[in-house]
Amino acid sequence: MAVITYWGHACFRLDEPGKEKLVFDPYLTGNPQAPLKAEAVEADYILVSHGHGDHLGDAYAIAKKCEATIIATAEIAGEAQGKGLKAHAQHIGGKHGYPFGFVKLTPALHGAGIPGGHACGFVVRYYGRTIYFAGDTGLFGDMKLIGELEKPDLALLPIGDNFTMGIDDAVVAASFLKAPLVIPYHYNTWPLIEADPQEFKDKVEEKGGMRCVVLAPGESFQL
């Protein structure tokens, strides 16, 4: 069974025994929540939502060590390739097949962190499970379309406010997506993005039909 592991801030690992390891936004060095060092990470694919340092993070170092493929928008993928790394470029709305399934890039209302680029989220089909990683984003109406078209089994949503959605907007996002399982991220890394994940959990589950799991950095959940 697939397992999702939270490594703090916006960093997750998705894996299944004997299958490809996917890492999202590997900000570990300098991350006060990180339960491990970047050198300890094993990855086959690294998904980077945008170029801000707390998301691009250790992606290039991990990709070099593991010979992993970076999946990102064309600007970040091009920069990675310029450093001699393996990368596959996609753009908003584009889907591409991989050995584990597919990755589709979704919009994200946020800065790109790289000249000419775009922030994005990801819909990942991983051995029969569909995971939506929203990236850094505010609430937007087309999350309803993502829910209707992709039918995610799991939605990973930021809740820390200021730079992304806050709790109440993220609750609306969860109701749009209608994923049966929701996990929050991008909160409590610094005082500016303090948020109570229990409040988010209570409000999401009050909507009915959804389960919210709050993971501490280093914890895993079997899908």
Secondary structure, DSSP 8 states (H G I E B T S, - for coil): --EEEE-STT-EEEE-TTS--EEES---TT-TT-SS-GGG---SEEE---SSHHHHTTHHHHHHHHT-EEEEEHHHHHHHHHTT-EEEEE-TT-EEEETTEEEEEEE-SS--SSTT---EEEEEEETTEEEEE--S----TTHHHHHHHH--SEEEEE---SSS--HHHHHHHHHHH--SEEEEES-SSSGGG---HHHHHHHHHHTSS-EE----TT-EEE-
